[in-house]
Amino acid sequence: MEARAIIGWNLRRLRVEQGLSQERLALAAGIDRAYVGRVERGSENVTVTTLEVMARALSVAVGDLFTEPPAGSVRPSPLRAGRRAKPA
């Protein structure tokens, strides 16, 4: 797997695990939401500075974005669309 695909895989995995939408991550990192989507798809050649900002927004080490997924891993599922339900 190439580096851009690994970074995109991990970015999506970490974002979904934390229940963040692409929009929320982009807002926290101060970057464009569409850019986050392109990074997750592996179509953007992201800079180290941007990786640092996104890692900080996710509260993880930059190195966590470079961890190759185990063989046979299934791509992380997207978050459910729409707004979250209000707590009762």
KALIN-V534821 format. One record per residue. N is the residue number from 0. SS is DSSP state (a for helix, b for strand, c for the rest). OMEGA is omega in radians with two decimals (999 if undefined). D_FIRST is the distance of its C-alpha to the first C-alpha in Angstrom with 1 decimal. Layout:
BEGIN
N_SS_OMEGA_D_FIRST, N_SS_OMEGA_D_FIRST
END
This chain:
BEGIN
0_c_-3.12_0.0, 1_c_-3.03_3.8, 2_a_-3.12_6.7, 3_a_3.12_8.4, 4_a_3.12_6.4, 5_a_3.13_6.6, 6_a_3.13_10.1, 7_a_3.11_11.0, 8_a_-3.09_10.2, 9_a_3.11_12.3, 10_a_3.13_14.8, 11_a_-3.14_15.6, 12_a_-3.11_15.8, 13_a_3.13_18.1, 14_a_-3.13_20.1, 15_a_3.10_20.7, 16_a_-3.12_21.7, 17_c_3.10_24.2, 18_c_-3.14_25.5, 19_c_3.00_25.0, 20_c_3.06_24.8, 21_a_-3.13_22.9, 22_a_3.13_26.4, 23_a_3.10_27.4, 24_a_3.14_24.3, 25_a_3.12_25.0, 26_a_3.14_28.6, 27_a_-3.10_28.1, 28_a_-3.13_25.9, 29_c_3.12_28.1, 30_c_-3.11_25.6, 31_c_-3.13_25.6, 32_a_-3.14_24.4, 33_a_3.11_22.9, 34_a_3.10_20.8, 35_a_3.12_19.4, 36_a_3.13_18.5, 37_a_3.10_16.8, 38_a_3.13_14.7, 39_a_3.11_13.8, 40_a_3.13_12.8, 41_c_-3.12_10.6, 42_c_-3.12_13.4, 43_c_3.08_15.1, 44_c_-2.98_14.8, 45_c_3.13_16.3, 46_c_3.11_18.7, 47_a_3.13_19.1, 48_a_3.12_22.3, 49_a_3.07_21.0, 50_a_3.11_18.4, 51_a_-3.13_21.5, 52_a_3.14_23.5, 53_a_3.11_21.1, 54_a_3.11_20.6, 55_a_3.13_24.4, 56_a_3.12_25.0, 57_a_-3.11_22.9, 58_c_3.09_24.7, 59_c_3.06_21.7, 60_c_3.12_20.6, 61_a_-3.14_18.3, 62_a_3.12_16.3, 63_a_3.13_15.7, 64_a_-3.09_13.4, 65_a_-3.12_11.0, 66_c_-3.13_10.9, 67_c_3.14_7.8, 68_c_3.11_9.1, 69_c_3.12_10.8, 70_c_3.11_10.0, 71_c_3.13_11.8, 72_c_3.11_12.0, 73_c_-3.14_13.5, 74_c_-3.14_12.8, 75_c_3.12_15.5, 76_c_3.09_18.7, 77_c_3.03_20.4, 78_c_3.07_23.8, 79_c_-3.12_26.9, 80_c_3.08_28.3, 81_c_-3.12_31.7, 82_c_3.07_33.5, 83_c_3.10_33.7, 84_c_3.10_37.0, 85_c_3.12_39.6, 86_c_-3.11_40.6, 87_c_999_43.9
END
